[in-house]
């Protein structure tokens, strides 16, 4: 294929990125270790080339991609990392000797520090945080939107990738259980917009908008900021309700599942912290579809808290590479990370069910 495009390495890497994305979608957990490694090597080569300092690379000067593709690229990068973390800690006894030896030798493949370093490099080289801070200090300047509208080619690609890297870092930290850092990563984003006419960058791609608000709302819930969590997730649910007729067929299943997850998280929040500032449409949907679950939550049913949390929470993963005798510890830690939210919900549920004596 390289001969058909005159040896254009950037084109080949972009083609392979789409190829591996399709491979993950079709094979799922059946994808081989070597294919996972090849995908990692392609991503690192691609991002290194995009953020390289080679000013003489004409192929990069002409490179410009749609924002949807750029979001899908970063989102898939983090997805494959989290999937690999679960892969290397699952079915350890069934793993072949060759796979175990490869995992021991290739410890840098999909390593959490390497992935975070890649995302941090995107943020630093794109200088996205500086532009976001400038907009906060002087909203009239519209530094970010001016840059996005004026930059073309590789400069535009770098800027957008840096923005989406912040959202993906929030997802990573949230799935690791570091909720404070997850919110810290996105504190400079343009949530309010520089003015009423400018649409926040994350809203240019619907899947980015939903992912951002889902992980942000979940992190707030785990930090016991229940009112903020409900307000955050309600906002995106109302957006989906108003634009459901615009949803593309291939997006419907994914968006529907994410919506149901947020509804269930809101159900947990309003039972742990009763509040009135909930949209009528959201409450009506909860009562119509989850009436029985709400009744059981009101009775402090621990099993119901656990059931809702198991479905609505993100897939936690153990970010450290397990080797030799540390292997079983990794599996145990993964199991504990999945139980953190469940245990917290049960404890708070018990407190919520205590009947206080009247004075």
Secondary structure, 3 states (H helix, E strand, C coil): CHHHHCCCHHHHHHHHHHHHHHHHHHHHHHCCHHHHHHHHHHHHHHHHHHCCCCCCCHHHHCCCCCHHHHHHHHHHHHHHHHHHHHHCCCCHHHCCHHHHHHHHHCCCCCCHHHHHHHHHHHHHHHCHHHHHHHHHHCHHHCHHHHHHHHCCCHHHHHHHHHHHHHHHHHHHHHHHCCHHHHHHHCCCCCCCCCCCCCCCHHHHCHHHHHHHHHHHHHHHHHCCCHHHHHHHHHHHHHHHHHCHHHCCHHHHHHHHHHHHHHHHHHHHHHHHCCCCCCCHHHHHHHHHHCHHHHHHHHCCCHHHHHHHHHHHCCCCCCCCCCCHHHHHHHHHHHHHHHHHHHHHHHHHHHHHHCCCCCC
